[in-house]
């Protein structure tokens, strides 16, 4: 069973004509954006044997990242994601 990471926002969404290309370099719907962020994320996920998928509609974009779990961390009980970051 892979580790699944869901990243969901409530922004304006990604245009349907761009949705199939968001992981390609230099694709952006933001003025001044380089279009490299999601391409880099997709590359890192792929290099670790994982997969990334995106779905989007007005008011919601959902990125789903699946990564294989290393045998070294399969017994990990929990991760404290609310730690103090100061």
The first five atom37 places (N, CA, C, CB, O) and aatype in JSON, in Angstrom:
{
  "aatype": [20, 20, 20, 20, 20, 20, 20, 20, 20, 20, 20, 20, 20, 20, 20, 20, 20, 20, 20, 20, 20, 20, 20, 20, 20, 20, 20, 20, 20, 20, 20, 20, 20, 20, 20, 20, 20, 20, 20, 20, 20, 20, 20, 20, 20, 20, 20, 20, 20, 20, 20, 20, 20, 20, 20, 20, 20, 20, 20, 20, 20, 20, 20, 20, 20, 20, 20, 20, 20, 20, 20, 20, 20, 20, 20, 20, 20, 20, 20, 20, 20, 20, 20, 20, 20, 20],
  "atom_mask": [
    [1, 1, 1, 1, 1],
    [1, 1, 1, 1, 1],
    [1, 1, 1, 1, 1],
    [1, 1, 1, 1, 1],
    [1, 1, 1, 1, 1],
    [1, 1, 1, 1, 1],
    [1, 1, 1, 1, 1],
    [1, 1, 1, 1, 1],
    [1, 1, 1, 1, 1],
    [1, 1, 1, 1, 1],
    [1, 1, 1, 1, 1],
    [1, 1, 1, 1, 1],
    [1, 1, 1, 1, 1],
    [1, 1, 1, 1, 1],
    [1, 1, 1, 1, 1],
    [1, 1, 1, 1, 1],
    [1, 1, 1, 1, 1],
    [1, 1, 1, 1, 1],
    [1, 1, 1, 1, 1],
    [1, 1, 1, 1, 1],
    [1, 1, 1, 1, 1],
    [1, 1, 1, 1, 1],
    [1, 1, 1, 1, 1],
    [1, 1, 1, 1, 1],
    [1, 1, 1, 1, 1],
    [1, 1, 1, 1, 1],
    [1, 1, 1, 1, 1],
    [1, 1, 1, 1, 1],
    [1, 1, 1, 1, 1],
    [1, 1, 1, 1, 1],
    [1, 1, 1, 1, 1],
    [1, 1, 1, 1, 1],
    [1, 1, 1, 1, 1],
    [1, 1, 1, 1, 1],
    [1, 1, 1, 1, 1],
    [1, 1, 1, 1, 1],
    [1, 1, 1, 1, 1],
    [1, 1, 1, 1, 1],
    [1, 1, 1, 1, 1],
    [1, 1, 1, 1, 1],
    [1, 1, 1, 1, 1],
    [1, 1, 1, 1, 1],
    [1, 1, 1, 1, 1],
    [1, 1, 1, 1, 1],
    [1, 1, 1, 1, 1],
    [1, 1, 1, 1, 1],
    [1, 1, 1, 1, 1],
    [1, 1, 1, 1, 1],
    [1, 1, 1, 1, 1],
    [1, 1, 1, 1, 1],
    [1, 1, 1, 1, 1],
    [1, 1, 1, 1, 1],
    [1, 1, 1, 1, 1],
    [1, 1, 1, 1, 1],
    [1, 1, 1, 1, 1],
    [1, 1, 1, 1, 1],
    [1, 1, 1, 1, 1],
    [1, 1, 1, 1, 1],
    [1, 1, 1, 1, 1],
    [1, 1, 1, 1, 1],
    [1, 1, 1, 1, 1],
    [1, 1, 1, 1, 1],
    [1, 1, 1, 1, 1],
    [1, 1, 1, 1, 1],
    [1, 1, 1, 1, 1],
    [1, 1, 1, 1, 1],
    [1, 1, 1, 1, 1],
    [1, 1, 1, 1, 1],
    [1, 1, 1, 1, 1],
    [1, 1, 1, 1, 1],
    [1, 1, 1, 1, 1],
    [1, 1, 1, 1, 1],
    [1, 1, 1, 1, 1],
    [1, 1, 1, 1, 1],
    [1, 1, 1, 1, 1],
    [1, 1, 1, 1, 1],
    [1, 1, 1, 1, 1],
    [1, 1, 1, 1, 1],
    [1, 1, 1, 1, 1],
    [1, 1, 1, 1, 1],
    [1, 1, 1, 1, 1],
    [1, 1, 1, 1, 1],
    [1, 1, 1, 1, 1],
    [1, 1, 1, 1, 1],
    [1, 1, 1, 1, 1],
    [1, 1, 1, 1, 1]
  ],
  "atom_positions": [
    [[0.85, -1.18, 0.0], [0.0, 0.0, 0.0], [0.9, 1.24, 0.0], [-0.97, 0.0, 1.23], [1.76, 1.38, 0.87]],
    [[0.71, 2.15, -0.97], [1.56, 3.34, -1.04], [1.13, 4.4, -0.03], [1.54, 3.92, -2.44], [0.03, 4.39, 0.5]],
    [[2.05, 5.32, 0.2], [1.74, 6.52, 0.97], [1.02, 7.47, 0.03], [3.05, 7.18, 1.58], [1.51, 7.75, -1.06]],
    [[-0.14, 7.97, 0.44], [-0.88, 8.92, -0.39], [-0.88, 10.28, 0.27], [-2.33, 8.44, -0.64], [-1.19, 10.42, 1.46]],
    [[-0.51, 11.29, -0.5], [-0.51, 12.68, -0.04], [-1.51, 13.44, -0.9], [0.93, 13.32, -0.12], [-1.4, 13.45, -2.12]],
    [[-2.47, 14.06, -0.26], [-3.47, 14.86, -0.96], [-3.23, 16.33, -0.68], [-4.9, 14.45, -0.55], [-3.11, 16.74, 0.48]],
    [[-3.16, 17.13, -1.73], [-3.03, 18.58, -1.6], [-4.23, 19.17, -2.32], [-1.66, 19.12, -2.2], [-4.39, 19.02, -3.53]],
    [[-5.09, 19.85, -1.55], [-6.34, 20.38, -2.09], [-6.41, 21.87, -1.77], [-7.58, 19.62, -1.51], [-6.13, 22.29, -0.64]],
    [[-6.79, 22.67, -2.76], [-6.98, 24.09, -2.49], [-8.36, 24.53, -2.97], [-5.87, 24.93, -3.16], [-9.07, 23.79, -3.65]],
    [[-8.71, 25.74, -2.62], [-10.01, 26.29, -2.99], [-9.85, 27.53, -3.85], [-10.84, 26.62, -1.74], [-10.63, 28.47, -3.75]],
    [[-8.83, 27.53, -4.68], [-8.56, 28.67, -5.55], [-9.44, 28.66, -6.79], [-7.1, 28.69, -5.96], [-10.5, 28.04, -6.8]],
    [[-8.99, 29.33, -7.81], [-9.78, 29.49, -9.03], [-9.81, 28.25, -9.9], [-9.25, 30.64, -9.83], [-10.6, 28.18, -10.84]],
    [[-8.98, 27.28, -9.61], [-8.93, 26.06, -10.42], [-7.98, 26.2, -11.59], [-10.32, 25.71, -10.92], [-7.46, 27.28, -11.86]],
    [[-7.75, 25.1, -12.27], [-6.87, 25.07, -13.44], [-7.75, 24.92, -14.67], [-5.81, 23.9, -13.35], [-8.65, 24.08, -14.71]],
    [[-7.48, 25.72, -15.66], [-8.24, 25.69, -16.9], [-8.22, 24.28, -17.51], [-7.67, 26.72, -17.9], [-7.17, 23.65, -17.56]],
    [[-9.37, 23.78, -17.98], [-9.41, 22.44, -18.57], [-8.42, 22.24, -19.72], [-10.8, 22.15, -19.06], [-7.91, 21.14, -19.91]],
    [[-8.16, 23.3, -20.5], [-7.22, 23.15, -21.62], [-5.77, 23.05, -21.15], [-7.37, 24.32, -22.58], [-4.91, 22.62, -21.92]],
    [[-5.47, 23.44, -19.91], [-4.11, 23.32, -19.36], [-3.95, 22.07, -18.5], [-3.76, 24.54, -18.55], [-2.82, 21.64, -18.24]],
    [[-5.05, 21.5, -18.06], [-5.0, 20.42, -17.08], [-4.11, 19.26, -17.5], [-6.39, 19.91, -16.82], [-3.39, 18.7, -16.66]],
    [[-4.13, 18.88, -18.75], [-3.32, 17.77, -19.22], [-1.84, 18.09, -19.38], [-3.84, 17.29, -20.51], [-1.04, 17.2, -19.68]],
    [[-1.48, 19.35, -19.18], [-0.1, 19.79, -19.42], [0.59, 20.38, -18.19], [-0.08, 20.81, -20.51], [1.74, 20.8, -18.29]],
    [[-0.08, 20.41, -17.04], [0.46, 21.14, -15.88], [1.78, 20.58, -15.37], [-0.54, 21.12, -14.77], [2.51, 21.29, -14.68]],
    [[2.11, 19.34, -15.68], [3.37, 18.77, -15.21], [4.49, 18.92, -16.24], [3.18, 17.3, -14.88], [5.6, 18.43, -16.02]],
    [[4.21, 19.59, -17.35], [5.23, 19.86, -18.36], [5.97, 21.14, -18.01], [4.58, 19.97, -19.78], [5.37, 22.07, -17.46]],
    [[7.28, 21.21, -18.31], [8.03, 22.44, -18.02], [7.47, 23.64, -18.79], [9.51, 22.25, -18.37], [7.02, 23.52, -19.93]],
    [[7.5, 24.77, -18.16], [7.14, 26.08, -18.72], [5.64, 26.24, -18.99], [7.9, 26.3, -19.99], [5.26, 27.12, -19.77]],
    [[4.81, 25.42, -18.37], [3.36, 25.58, -18.49], [2.86, 26.25, -17.21], [2.64, 24.19, -18.72], [3.06, 25.74, -16.11]],
    [[2.21, 27.39, -17.36], [1.7, 28.13, -16.21], [0.47, 28.92, -16.61], [2.78, 29.06, -15.62], [0.37, 29.4, -17.74]],
    [[-0.46, 29.07, -15.69], [-1.6, 29.95, -15.94], [-1.5, 31.22, -15.11], [-2.92, 29.22, -15.63], [-2.46, 31.99, -15.02]],
    [[-0.34, 31.44, -14.52], [-0.13, 32.62, -13.68], [0.8, 33.6, -14.39], [0.45, 32.22, -12.31], [1.83, 33.22, -14.94]],
    [[0.43, 34.85, -14.36], [1.28, 35.89, -14.92], [2.59, 35.93, -14.13], [0.57, 37.27, -14.89], [2.58, 36.05, -12.91]],
    [[3.69, 35.83, -14.82], [4.99, 35.86, -14.16], [5.45, 34.52, -13.63], [4.95, 36.83, -13.05], [6.54, 34.43, -13.07]],
    [[4.64, 33.47, -13.79], [5.04, 32.14, -13.33], [6.04, 31.52, -14.28], [3.81, 31.24, -13.18], [5.96, 31.73, -15.49]],
    [[6.98, 30.75, -13.75], [7.98, 30.1, -14.6], [7.46, 28.8, -15.19], [9.25, 29.84, -13.82], [7.97, 28.34, -16.22]],
    [[6.47, 28.19, -14.56], [5.97, 26.91, -15.04], [6.88, 25.75, -14.73], [5.75, 26.98, -16.51], [6.79, 24.7, -15.37]],
    [[7.76, 25.92, -13.77], [8.7, 24.85, -13.43], [8.34, 24.11, -12.15], [10.08, 25.41, -13.3], [8.82, 23.0, -11.93]],
    [[7.51, 24.69, -11.3], [7.2, 24.09, -10.0], [6.59, 22.71, -10.09], [6.27, 24.99, -9.25], [7.12, 21.76, -9.51]],
    [[5.49, 22.57, -10.82], [4.83, 21.26, -10.91], [5.65, 20.27, -11.74], [3.45, 21.42, -11.52], [5.59, 19.07, -11.49]],
    [[6.4, 20.77, -12.71], [7.29, 19.88, -13.48], [8.35, 19.29, -12.55], [7.96, 20.64, -14.65], [8.69, 18.11, -12.66]],
    [[8.88, 20.1, -11.65], [9.87, 19.63, -10.69], [9.26, 18.63, -9.72], [10.47, 20.82, -9.92], [9.85, 17.59, -9.44]],
    [[8.07, 18.93, -9.21], [7.37, 18.01, -8.3], [7.15, 16.67, -8.99], [6.02, 18.61, -7.84], [7.44, 15.62, -8.41]],
    [[6.65, 16.69, -10.22], [6.4, 15.45, -10.95], [7.68, 14.66, -11.17], [5.74, 15.75, -12.3], [7.67, 13.43, -11.09]],
    [[8.78, 15.35, -11.43], [10.07, 14.68, -11.62], [10.54, 14.0, -10.34], [11.11, 15.68, -12.1], [10.99, 12.86, -10.38]],
    [[10.45, 14.7, -9.22], [10.87, 14.14, -7.93], [10.01, 12.94, -7.56], [10.81, 15.21, -6.82], [10.53, 11.91, -7.13]],
    [[8.71, 13.07, -7.73], [7.79, 11.96, -7.43], [8.13, 10.75, -8.3], [6.32, 12.38, -7.65], [8.19, 9.62, -7.8]],
    [[8.36, 10.97, -9.57], [8.71, 9.88, -10.49], [10.03, 9.22, -10.13], [8.77, 10.41, -11.92], [10.15, 8.0, -10.16]],
    [[11.02, 10.03, -9.78], [12.34, 9.49, -9.4], [12.25, 8.61, -8.16], [13.32, 10.63, -9.14], [13.11, 7.75, -7.95]],
    [[11.23, 8.81, -7.34], [11.04, 7.99, -6.15], [10.05, 6.85, -6.38], [10.55, 8.86, -4.99], [9.6, 6.21, -5.44]],
    [[9.73, 6.6, -7.65], [8.86, 5.48, -7.99], [7.39, 5.74, -7.75], [9.27, 4.29, -7.24], [6.61, 4.79, -7.64]],
    [[7.01, 7.0, -7.65], [5.63, 7.34, -7.36], [4.89, 7.88, -8.56], [5.57, 8.33, -6.26], [5.38, 7.86, -9.69]],
    [[3.69, 8.36, -8.29], [2.84, 8.92, -9.33], [2.1, 10.13, -8.76], [1.83, 7.87, -9.87], [1.83, 10.2, -7.56]],
    [[1.79, 11.08, -9.63], [1.03, 12.26, -9.23], [-0.1, 12.46, -10.23], [1.94, 13.53, -9.16], [0.07, 12.24, -11.43]],
    [[-1.25, 12.87, -9.71], [-2.42, 13.09, -10.55], [-3.08, 14.39, -10.09], [-3.42, 11.88, -10.46], [-2.94, 14.8, -8.94]],
    [[-3.79, 15.02, -11.0], [-4.48, 16.27, -10.66], [-5.9, 16.25, -11.22], [-3.71, 17.49, -11.21], [-6.14, 15.75, -12.32]],
    [[-6.81, 16.8, -10.45], [-8.16, 17.06, -10.94], [-8.5, 18.48, -10.5], [-9.22, 16.0, -10.39], [-8.05, 18.93, -9.45]],
    [[-9.31, 19.17, -11.29], [-9.59, 20.56, -10.97], [-10.95, 20.97, -11.51], [-8.5, 21.47, -11.52], [-11.38, 20.53, -12.58]],
    [[-11.6, 21.83, -10.76], [-12.83, 22.49, -11.19], [-12.82, 23.87, -10.54], [-14.13, 21.65, -10.79], [-11.96, 24.16, -9.71]],
    [[-13.75, 24.7, -10.91], [-13.81, 26.04, -10.33], [-13.95, 25.91, -8.82], [-14.99, 26.88, -10.93], [-14.89, 25.28, -8.33]],
    [[-13.02, 26.51, -8.09], [-13.07, 26.5, -6.63], [-12.36, 25.34, -5.96], [-14.46, 26.5, -6.2], [-12.36, 25.25, -4.73]],
    [[-11.76, 24.43, -6.75], [-11.08, 23.3, -6.12], [-10.09, 22.65, -7.09], [-12.1, 22.25, -5.64], [-10.43, 22.33, -8.23]],
    [[-8.87, 22.47, -6.61], [-7.86, 21.68, -7.32], [-7.33, 20.65, -6.35], [-6.71, 22.58, -7.89], [-7.06, 20.97, -5.19]],
    [[-7.2, 19.42, -6.82], [-6.79, 18.31, -5.97], [-5.61, 17.59, -6.63], [-7.97, 17.32, -5.72], [-5.74, 17.0, -7.7]],
    [[-4.46, 17.65, -5.96], [-3.29, 16.88, -6.38], [-3.2, 15.66, -5.49], [-1.97, 17.74, -6.31], [-3.28, 15.76, -4.27]],
    [[-3.03, 14.49, -6.11], [-2.91, 13.24, -5.37], [-1.55, 12.64, -5.71], [-4.09, 12.25, -5.72], [-1.27, 12.31, -6.86]],
    [[-0.71, 12.5, -4.68], [0.64, 11.95, -4.84], [0.67, 10.59, -4.15], [1.73, 12.91, -4.26], [0.29, 10.47, -2.98]],
    [[1.12, 9.58, -4.87], [1.3, 8.25, -4.3], [2.77, 7.88, -4.38], [0.41, 7.19, -5.03], [3.37, 7.94, -5.45]],
    [[3.34, 7.49, -3.24], [4.74, 7.1, -3.16], [4.85, 5.72, -2.53], [5.57, 8.14, -2.35], [4.13, 5.41, -1.59]],
    [[5.75, 4.89, -3.05], [5.95, 3.59, -2.41], [6.55, 3.79, -1.02], [6.86, 2.69, -3.27], [7.32, 4.72, -0.79]],
    [[6.19, 2.9, -0.12], [6.71, 2.98, 1.24], [7.93, 2.08, 1.35], [5.63, 2.58, 2.29], [7.88, 0.9, 1.02]],
    [[9.02, 2.65, 1.82], [10.25, 1.9, 2.04], [10.05, 0.92, 3.18], [11.44, 2.85, 2.33], [9.34, 1.21, 4.14]],
    [[10.68, -0.24, 3.08], [10.59, -1.21, 4.17], [11.18, -0.65, 5.45], [11.3, -2.52, 3.79], [10.85, -1.13, 6.54]],
    [[12.04, 0.34, 5.35], [12.66, 0.94, 6.52], [11.66, 1.75, 7.35], [13.82, 1.83, 6.11], [11.87, 1.94, 8.55]],
    [[10.59, 2.24, 6.72], [9.66, 3.08, 7.48], [8.25, 2.49, 7.57], [9.58, 4.45, 6.85], [7.34, 3.18, 8.03]],
    [[8.04, 1.26, 7.16], [6.71, 0.67, 7.2], [6.14, 0.6, 8.61], [6.76, -0.72, 6.61], [4.92, 0.61, 8.77]],
    [[6.98, 0.53, 9.62], [6.5, 0.42, 10.99], [6.33, 1.77, 11.68], [7.44, -0.43, 11.78], [6.03, 1.82, 12.87]],
    [[6.5, 2.85, 10.96], [6.32, 4.18, 11.52], [4.86, 4.37, 11.91], [6.76, 5.27, 10.51], [3.96, 4.14, 11.1]],
    [[4.62, 4.77, 13.15], [3.25, 4.9, 13.65], [2.59, 6.21, 13.23], [3.25, 4.79, 15.17], [1.44, 6.2, 12.77]],
    [[3.28, 7.33, 13.38], [2.67, 8.61, 13.01], [3.76, 9.65, 12.81], [1.67, 9.07, 14.09], [4.9, 9.5, 13.24]],
    [[3.36, 10.71, 12.15], [4.24, 11.85, 11.94], [3.53, 13.06, 12.5], [4.6, 12.04, 10.41], [2.37, 13.31, 12.18]],
    [[4.22, 13.82, 13.34], [3.63, 15.01, 13.93], [3.74, 16.16, 12.94], [4.31, 15.38, 15.28], [4.79, 16.81, 12.86]],
    [[2.69, 16.41, 12.18], [2.72, 17.48, 11.19], [2.33, 18.83, 11.78], [1.79, 17.14, 10.05], [2.28, 19.83, 11.05]],
    [[2.07, 18.88, 13.07], [1.72, 20.14, 13.74], [2.87, 20.69, 14.57], [0.5, 19.94, 14.62], [2.65, 21.49, 15.49]],
    [[4.07, 20.28, 14.27], [5.22, 20.71, 15.07], [5.46, 22.21, 14.92], [6.49, 19.93, 14.66], [5.06, 22.82, 13.92]],
    [[6.09, 22.79, 15.91], [6.43, 24.21, 15.9], [7.51, 24.44, 14.86], [6.89, 24.7, 17.31], [8.56, 23.81, 14.93]],
    [[7.28, 25.33, 13.92], [8.23, 25.58, 12.83], [8.99, 26.88, 13.01], [7.51, 25.59, 11.51], [9.58, 27.37, 12.06]],
    [[8.98, 27.44, 14.21], [9.68, 28.71, 14.41], [11.14, 28.49, 14.7], [9.05, 29.49, 15.54], [11.88, 29.45, 14.9]]
  ]
}
